[in-house]
Amino acid sequence: MFYYFIFTPLVLAILYGLYLIFWLKKKPVEDERMKEISKAIQEGASAYLARQSRTVAVVAAVLAVIIFLALGWKTALGFLVGGLTSALVGYIGMRVAVNSNAKTTQAAKEGVNSALSLAFKAGSVTGLLVAALGLLIVSLFYFLFKDLAALVGLSFGASLISVFARLGGGIYTKAADVGTDLVGKVEAGIPEDDPRNPGVIADNVGDNVGDCAGMAADLFETYAVTLTAGMLLGLTAIGTTISVVFPLVIGGVSLVASILGFFFVRLKKNDFNIMKALYKGLGASLILSAIGFYLVSRLFFGAGYLKIFLSSLIGLAVTALMVMITDYFTAKKYRPVQSIAQASSSGHGTNIIMGIAVGFQSTILPVIVICLAIWAAYSLEGLYGVAIASTAMLSVAGIVVSIDSFGPITDNAGGIAEMTQQSEEIRKVTDALDAVGNTTKAVTKGYAIGSAGLAALVLFSSYVEEIKGISFDLSNPLVLVGLLLGAAVPYLFGGITLKSVGRAAGAVVEEIRRQFREIPGLLEGKAKPQYGQAVDIVTKAALKEMILPSLIPVITTLLVGFVLGATALGGFLMGVIISGLFMALSMTTGGAAWDNAKKFIEEGNFGGKGSEAHKAAVTGDTVGDPYKDTTGPAINPLIKVINIIALLIVKFLR
């Protein structure tokens, strides 16, 4: 019977996704200049992803051979399929977003409701891809092979590609963004998306390869890993077919709820409360998911349904609370962002200090929520209760990713409107959408990191189940050594990735300065910039810089496991989860708060554009960009890659 609850929603999601793709394809773009810019962005993004794929394919092929020799063909096949699907989700999401940027600008001519509808529907394609393909691949592998080891391999492939996608895309987008902002806004004094800026196309390409492709791959792997972890604990903690398959049933129920939630995202005429419209869709999906969870819990668990159902509600509650908390720390209307804007009046240094402080403070409430969720779910149904809560939280990824993908689409739509010098009315619509999109991207990152914390705990619990008899007592020096080494890894990873962005951004800065210096009449608008030069420089830099940090989780886990043993590796996993969770939350939320503080000043507060406060806020935004779009989000898959590798090698450590 459970087949119907898994595969019927999958068919509905695929059909609705295809309908959206064809609907978007028919939408026109009348302005020739907009078509030209959109084509340039598409060519740059496609070229980057093609080159990234060739680089990653070499690493994946080597690892696949090693996995085949050590763990068998099923696990190796799972690794390859997981990696390919993760890359495919990112690529399709990027293509749909790129094709919808100019169409959103065109729709803005009809008003905010039309632009919101188009941008959200474009984002919904990515949301459906993440949830539907994640559920489809995990379900097919389980029902075809009945081998959870193959699913662990699949999760490893998806997670590793996600690290590459997050890092490569993050380095690309932030190097382009930082270089473009520093020279364009601060030195030349021109607007953010001014067509005179040689880095403006590279900046817009970066939004698509980083925020669209990177986030899609990230949440796809989080979804697949969480389903796999829930099924592993269903087997080890309870051991029935229903306990193993039920996480898939939850995914199917929420997939339908997400599709229905899409229809609640709408505005009344002349209403600019865009965030409220998006949250209505999310709220509807959460309520419908809860109703569905109640029905399937009673159907599959009979008299013992209540604890399972309540555990699933905990997961949905964590989603709602993570969204609310992240919104508070990153939205312009609340104190944290306004305090950074106010600090900018005192200079660049005080802006940086306040931004770091907000980032630190933003970790407390999410961690309390996660702790309460773990305690409550464990009290209800032990480790399996935690697994169900984690799966329920990730099950609404369809609507959450749709809200996230809306962000970079509207960001680029605003950029295209400025580059083509559209009317003030159109800019008012695109600016309103862009401002909301910045917050939705931050909210989704908070959701992804919170879910990663729960998923990593479930994976760690699976590791403990595999090595029964070993105690992780802190009085054991091996556990303590592993714990400290694990806590150090996110800092090592973060330091290397921030340096990578800095080096790549430096190359972009020099190129933009060169063009302003050597091309006569460029700043006066009498000459055209060499956009392709900046795109080429940042592409090469991103591909070169992503390799070393992407291999850190693989190398460190293997070294600790095979040199220090299973006990130290258990401590290592705990250290990575704890320090990684705090770092990721602090960096993503703090970075988004810096960005919106700049936007708050640009609205006319504390002197407005061009003021000393605005210049300080641009510096803060420049610092926050790699925090929120490169290092912080990449720690999410880093945590899970390390835990998955530990599960793969544990049999050799006994």
N, C-alpha and C positions, 0 to 999 in steps of 0.2 A: 504493500500500500504506500510506503514512503516514497516510492519512485514517482508517484503523481505529484507529491509536494516538492520534489526537487526539479524534475524535468519539465513539468507544465509551466512553472514560472520562467524557466530558461527559454522556452519557445516564445512566450509572451514578450520577454525582454528583447530577444533578438529581432522579432517582428517589429516591435515599437522602435527599436534603435534604427532599423533599416528605413522605417517610415520617416524618422527625424532626418536621416541623412539625405533622403530624396527631397524632403520638404525644404531643407536648407539649400540644397543644390539649385532649386528653382528661384531662390531669392536673388533679385538683381543688384548689380552695382552700376550706377549710371555714370559716375564721374570717372573719366579716363585716367586722371592723376591718381585717384584712389586705387584703380586697378593696377597701375604701374607699381605703386609702392607695395601693394599686397603681393604682387608677383615677386618682387625683389625679396620680401621677407620669406615667402614660401621657398624660393630657390636657396636662400641662405640656410634656412632651417633644414631643408631636405639634404643639402650637401653636408652639413655638419653631422646629422644623424647617420648618413651613409658612411662617412669616414669613421665615426665612432663605432658603428657596427662592425666594420672590418677590423678595427683594433681589438674590440672586445671578443670577437669570434676566435681570435688566436688563443687568447687566455682560456676561453671556455672550452675549446677543443682539447687543449692540454689537460685541463682538469677533468674533462669527460673521460679521457683515456685512463687517467689515474683512478677515477671512481670505478670505472668498468673493471679494472684489474683487481682493485681492493674490495669492492662491494657488490659486483655483479652487474649484469646488463639492465635489469629493471631500474635500479637506482640511477645508473648512468643515463638511461632513457628519460627518467623523470627529471634529472638535472637539465638535460638538453631541452625538453619540452617546456619546463618551467621558465628557463631563460629566454627561449624563443617567444613564448607567450607574453612575458613581461615586456620584452622589446617591442612586440607587435602592438600591445595596448598603448605604449608610449607613442609609437609612430602614428597610429590611427588618430589618437587624441590630438596630437600635434597638427596633423593634416586638417582635421575638422576645425580646430581652433583657427588656424591660419586662414582657411577659406571663409571663416565667419567674421574676421576682424573688420574688414571693410564693409561687409553687409550690415554689421551692427551700426557702423557710422552712417550708412545709408538709411537704416531704419530709424535712427535718431531724428531724421527730418520729419518723421510722422509723430514724434513724441516719445516720452520716456517709457510708456507701456510697451510700445512696439519694439524699442531697442532692448528693453529688459527681456521680453519674450524671446527674441531671437538669440540673444547672448546666452540665456539660460538653457534654451533648447539645444544649442550647440554644446554647452557644457554637459548637458544630460547624456549626450552620446558617449562621452568619456566615462561618465558615472555608470552608465549601463554596461559599458565594456568591462570596467574594473570588476563589478559585482558578478556579471553574467559569466565572463570568461573564467574568473576565479572559481566560481561554483562549478562550472562545467568541467574544467580540467581536473580539479580535485575529485569530483564525483566519478568521472570516467576512469581515472586511474585506480580509484578504490574498487569500483565494481568490475573492472576488467582483470585486475591482478590480485585483489584481496591481500595486498602486501603494503603495510604502512611504511616499510623501509623505502619503497618507491616514492611515497608521498614526501618523505623527509628529503630525498634527493630532489624532487620537484620544488620543494620549498627552498632548498639551497640554491638551485638555479635561478629562481625568481628573485631571491634576496640579493644574490651576487650581482645580477644585471641591474637591480634597483640601485645598488651602491654606485655602480658605474654611471647610471643614468642621472642619479642625484648629483654626484660629484661633477661629472663632465658638464651637465646642463647648468649646474649651480656656478661652477667656475666661469663658464661662458657668459651667462647672463649677468653675473655680478662684475666681472672684469669689464664687460662692455658698459654696464650701467655706471660703475664707479668712474671709469675713464671719461665717459660722455658727460657726466655730471660735473666732475672736477674742472674740466677744461671749458665746457660749454657754459654752465651756470655760474661757477665761481670766477673763472678767469675772463671769459669773453662776455659774461653778463647777458646771455641769450636764453630764451625759454627752454624747458626740458626737451621738447620734441621739435625744436626748430629745424627746418630742413637744411639750414646752413651748417649744422653740426655734422662732421664726417662720421661720427659714431652712432648716429641716430638709427640707421637700419640695423646695425649690429645689436643695438640695445633692444630693438623690437624683436629681432630673431631670438635673442636670449630669453625673452619672456616666454616664447613658445617652446624652446627646447628645455628650459629649466622648469618653469612653472607648470606647463601642460604635460610634456613628455615625462619629465622627472617625477612629478607628483602622481601621475597615472601609474607609472611603473612602481613607485613607492607603495601606494595604497593597494595595488594589485598583489604585490608580494606580502604585504601585511595581512590582507584578506586570506590569501592562500595559506600562509603560515599559521594564522589563527585557527582556520578550519582544521588543518592537519594536527596542530597541537591539541585541539579539543577532542579530535578523534583518537589520538594516542592515549590521552588520559581516560577517555571513555573505555578503551580496551584494558588499560592497566588498573584503573580504579574500580570499575564495575564489571566489565568483561562481557556484556551482552551486545547483540547485534544492534539493538535500538540505541544503546548508549553510545556506540561508535558512530552510527548514522545520524543521530539527532542533530548534531551541529550543521549538517547539510540541510536538514529540514528547516532549521531556523533561518539559514541563508535563503532558501527558496521563499519562505513566508515574507521575509523582509524585502526581497526583490520585488514582489508584487506591491508591498506597501510603499516602496520608494517610487514606483511608477505612478501609483495613485497620488502620492504626495506632489509629484510634478505639477498636477493640475490645480494645486492650491497656490502656486506662485503667480500672482497677478496683482496689478495695481488698479485703483480707481482712477478716473480721469483727473489729470493735473495733480496727482498725489506723487510726491518724490520720496516717500518713506520706503526705499527699495529694500533695506535690511529687513523691515517688518514683513514684506512680501516673501522674501527668501525664508525667513524663519517660520512663516506660516506653512510652507511646504515641508520643512524639516519637522515641525511639530505634528503635522498630520501624519507623516510617515512613522514617527515614533508611536503615536497613539494607535494607528492601524497595526503596527508591528506587535504592540502589546496585546491587542485583541487576538491576533493570529497566534501568538505564543501561547495564550491561554487555551485556545482550541486544540492545538497540536500537542501541548503538554498533557491535557486530559485524554486525548485520543491514544497517545503512545505509552503513557506511564500509568494510566488508570488511577487507582486510589492514591498512589504516591506522587501525583503530579504537582502538588502545591509547592514543594521545595524547589523543584526544577523550574516552575513558572516564576517563582519569586527571584530565583537566581538570574533568570533572563531579564526580569524587570530591573535588577540592579545594573546590568550592562547598559540598558537604555537610559537609566537615570544618570550613569556616568557620562554618557554622550551629551545629554542635555546640560549637565553641570559644567563639563569641560568647555562647551560652546559658550555658556554664560560667563565663565571666569575669563576665558581668553578675550571675549568681546569687551569685558570691563577694562582689561589692561591694554587693549589696543585701539579701541574706538575713540574718535576725537572728542566725543561729548563727555567723557569721564575724566576724573582727576589725574590718573597716571600719565596720560598723553599730554594733558594740559600743563602738568608740572614740568615736563621736559621742555615744552614750548616756552614756558615762563623762564626756565633756567637758561634758555638760549639768549635771553636779553642780556645776561651777564657775560656771554662770550662762548667760545668754542669749548673750552675746558669744562665749564659747568654743565653744558649740554651733555658732554660725554659722561661725566660723573653721574648725572641724574638718570641718563639712559641705562647705564649699568645697574644703578640702584633699583630701577623699576624692573629690569630683567631678573635680578636676584629675588626681589619680593614676589614676583609673579609665580615662582615655583611652589610656594607654600600651600596655597589652596588646592591646586591640582593634585599634589602629593597626598594631602589629607583625604581628598575624595577617593583616590586610588586605594589608599590604606583602608578606609572604611568599606570600600567595595570588596576588597580581598577578605577582610574580617567577616563581613556579613555573609558573603557567598560561601565562604569556608564553613561558617557556623551552620548554614542550611544544608549543604550537601558535600562537604569536604572539598577535596581538590577538583572533583568533577563540577561542583557548583561554581568554582572560580573559572573553570574552562567554559561553562555555559555562559557566565556573565561576560567573559572576554569575547566569545563568539557572537553574543547578542549585540555587544557594542559595535563590533565590526560589521554586523549584518546589514546595517543601514548605510554602508559605504556608498551605495548607489546614489542616494540623495546628497550625501555629504560631498562626494567628489564632484557632483554636478554643480554644487554651490561654489566649490573651489575653482573649477575650470572656468566658471563665469568670470573670475577675477582677471586672469591674463587676457581673456578675450576683450573685456571692456577696457583694460589698460591699453592694449594696442589700438582699439577703436578710438580712444582719446588721442593717442599719438598720431594716428592717420588723420584725424580731424584737424589737429594742429598743423601737421606737415602740409596739408592741402588747403589750409587757411579757410576752414568752414566758418559759417556765421556764428555769432555769439549764442544764438538760440540752440544751435546744434552742440556747441561746446558746453553749454550749460547742462545738457542731457548727458553727454559723454563724461564730463567731469564728475557729475553726480554718481554715475555708474562706476567710474574708476575709483572714487573715494570709498565706496562700499566694497568694491572688489578687493581693495588692499586689506580690509578687515576680514573678509571671508577667507582670503588666503591664509591669514594668521590663525583664524579659528580652525581651519582644517588641519593645519600643522599641529596645533595643540591636541586636536582629536587623534591624529595619527600617532603622536608621541605617547599620549595616554594609553591608547590601545596597544602600542608597542610594549609599554611597561607591563600590562596585563598578559599579553601574549608571551613575553619573555619569561614571566613567572611560570606560566603553564609549561613552556619548553624546559625550564630549569627543573620543574617538578617531574617531567618525563625523564630527564637525565638522572635525577635521584632515584626514580623507580628502576632505571636500568642497572644501577650499581647498588642495589640493596645491601646493607651490611656495613656501609661506610658512613661514619658520622662526621658531619661538618662542624666540629667543635672548634671555637676560636682559640682554645688552648693548644690546638694542634698547630705547630709552626708551618706546616705545609698549607693548611687552610688560610692562615694569616698572610703568608707570602703570596698565595694565589689571589687573595682578596685585594691586596695592595697593588699587585701587578695589573689586575683587571680594572681597578679604579683609575690607573694611570693611562690605560689605552685610549679612552675618549679624549684625554688632554693631548696625548701625542698626535692622535688623528686630527684633532681640532687645530693644533698648532701648524701642522703640515698643510692642511687645507686652506687656512687663512693666509699662509705664506704664498700658496699657489695662486690665490685670487690676487694678492698684492703684486706678484710678479707679472701675471697676465694683464692686470689693470695698468701697470706701469708701461707696458708695451703699447697699450691702446692710447694712453695719455700722450706718449711721445709721438705717435702717429697723428693724432688729432692736432697737436701743436705744430707738427711739421706742415700739415696741410694749411692751417691758418696762416702760417709764416710764408709758405712758398707759393700758394695759389693766389694770384692777384684778384682782389675784388670779392673774395669768398665771404668775408664778414659783412660786406655791403649787399650781399645777395646778387651780385653780378656774375658770379661763377658757380659752377656746380661742384660739390664735393666728390671725392673718389670714395664712395661708400664701400665698394668692394675690397679696398685695401684694409680697412678696419675689420671687416667681416673675416677676411683671410687670416689676419694676424691673431684675432681672438679664437678662431677655430683651431689653429695649430697649437696655440698656447693651452687651450682647454684640454685637448687630446693628450698633450705631453704631460700636463700636470696631474691628470686624474689617475694615472697608473699606480704610482707608489702608494697613495693613501687607500686606494681600493684593495690593495693586497695586504694591508696591515691586519685586518681581522683574520684572514686566512693564515698568515705566517705566525702571528702571535699565539693563536689558539693551538696550532699544531706544535709549536715549540713548548708551550706550557704543558700540554697533554702528554707528549712523548718524552719530555725531559724530566718533568716534575711529577707526572702521574695523575690518576683520576681524582684523588683527594684535592690536590692543588688546583686542578682544573675546575672543580666545583666551586672553590673559593673565587677563582678567576671569573667565573660566570656571575657570581653575586656582585663582585666589584664593578664589572662592566655595567650591569643593570642599574646599580645605584648611582654611580657617578654619571653614567650616560643619560639617565632620565633627567637629572637635575641640569646638566649642561644643555641638553636639547631644549628643555622648557625655557630656561633662562635666555638662551640665544635667540630662539625663534620669536618669543613674545617681546623681548627687549628690542630686537631689531624692527619688528612691526610697529612698536610704540614710537621709536625714533622716526620712522617713515611718516607716520600719521601726525607727529608733532610738526614736521615740516609742512605737511598739507594744512594743518590748523593755522599756522602762521601765514601761509599763502592765501588764506581766506580773508586776510585783513587784520588778523590779531597780532599784537606785539610789534607793530610796524609794517607788517605785510611783506610782499615780495620786494627784494632789493635792500631790505633793512639789514642792520648788523645781526639782529636776531635770526633773520632768514638765512644769512650766510653761515651762522653757527649751526643752524638746523640742517643745512645741506651737508655740512661736515658730519654731523651725527648720523644722518641718513646714509652717508657714504660708509661710515663704520658699521652701521647696522645691517647694511645690505648683505655682506657675506655671512653675517651671523644668522640672519633669518632665512636666507635662500640657498646657502651652501652648507656650511658646517653643521648648524643646528638640525636641519631636516635629514642630513646624511647620517647623523648619529642613530637615527631611527632604524634603518636597515643594518647598520653596523652591529647594533645590539643583537639583532635576530640572526645575522650571519654567524656570529660567534657561537650563539647557543645551538644553532643547527649543526655546525661543524662538530661541536662537542657530542651531539647525539650520533653523528655519523661515525666518529672514531672511538666511541666509548667501548665497543666490543674488543678493541685492540689494547685497551688499558687495564683490563681486569687482571 
